[in-house]
Amino acid sequence: MSRTVRSRDARGASLVGERYTVDVGPVAHGGHFVARYAGRVIFVRHALPGERVVVQVTEGEERSSFLRADAVSVLTASDARVEPPCPFSGPGRCGGCDFQHVALEAQRSLKASVVREQLSRLAGIDVPVVVEPAAGDDDGLRWRTRVRYAFDEHGRTGFRKHRSHEVVPVDDCLITHPSAWSVEEGAGSRPPVEGVEQVHGHPFRVAGEGFWQAHAAAPALLVDTVLTLLDPQPGERCLDLYAGAGLFTRFLAGAVGAAGAVMAVEGNRVACRDARSNLRGLSQAQVVCGRVAEVLEDPRTPDHADLVVLDPPREGAKRRVVEAVVARSPRAVAYVACDPAAMARDVSTMAEHGFRLARLRAFDLFPMTHHVECVALLERTGSDLR
């Protein structure tokens, strides 16, 4: 039986470059805003709710279900609009920042709306959300401690345009911390790895290709938040899943003491090596290198845990891992999320097994971008959010 393959031509002529005047609606997950023209949805960057703007289409054809566009002219501006501090930000320029044109407090309000909408739509939970700044973050600049540069055809360093491979030369990224580690695409460079980071007086070895929180204030802030929410007790048994370089493991191990146990599970071999170095001397801490789902399904893995930390990649933990976690009947789970949609889906799965959202905190650890970090506490008690 032959199969009909739908070609791009079936969607009609390209609309890239076309301009329309639209009224901008609410923020959507992903750093854009929803507008409509002639009955079709347009996802608009560089705009704000309530504005009237001229947009220029960047992706889409005549019969596409939606279009993507940039706001290239503002006819009626929002009170939250500001002049972008970075000269490389704006339509057709560096794609690294989504909200340079938005006042910092308004950025946080937009992110809170996204988190709340994702939890409502995907998990059926309606909760108030406040996005908190990191301590000392007054202007949303100079926070990023790890940066990956690309090169243009002339060998100049820069960053890529939004949804493009084209490189925009950038000689000073304003969100980059003065002491940031830089890794150049394809150059094979690697920053120093010994004692690069200090968190509450403890040095952490982190390889250049390993995972570490980008915001300078994030590691200590997230450790404090996770430990406060979980309230680990001496002698308890913990799982730290997607443990990276062992950040949470180190402090959980200190809290449960020699009578307790913490198993760190991480799939990246470089991160596992770093975690073993960072946890040296802690007999109650163990590092298991392997895919989280496979390790949890291994009969040699303990079938009970009092506490679990879940810090998955952007796509979330997903059902297989979540169900392996709840099967261990923990009294509490701390879910650390950089993507609110993935978090909401996993929270929904946990709700199917009797776990309910007990606390939620959200932090602006990616100022000038649409990203937001959340820490959710899930308990078996089904207690209301407090």
Secondary structure, 3 states (H helix, E strand, C coil): CCCCCCCHHHHCCECCCCEEEEEEEEEECCCEEEEEECCEEEEEECCCCCCEEEEEEEECECCCCEEEEEEEEEEECCCCECCCCCCCECCCCECCCCCCCECHHHHHHHHHHHHHHHHHHHHCCCCCCCEEECCCCCCCCCCEEEEEEEECCCCCEEEEECCCCCEEECCCCCCEEEEEEEEECCCCCCCCCCCCEEECCEEECCCCCCCCCCECCHHHHHHHHHHHHHCCCCCCEEEEECCCCCHHHHHHHHHHCCCCEEEEEECCHHHHHHHHHHCCCCCCEEEEECCHHHHHHCCCCCCCCCEEEECCCCCCCHHHHHHHHHCCCCCEEEEEECCHHHHHHHHHHHHHCCCEEEEEEEEECCCCCCCCEEEEEEECCCCCCC
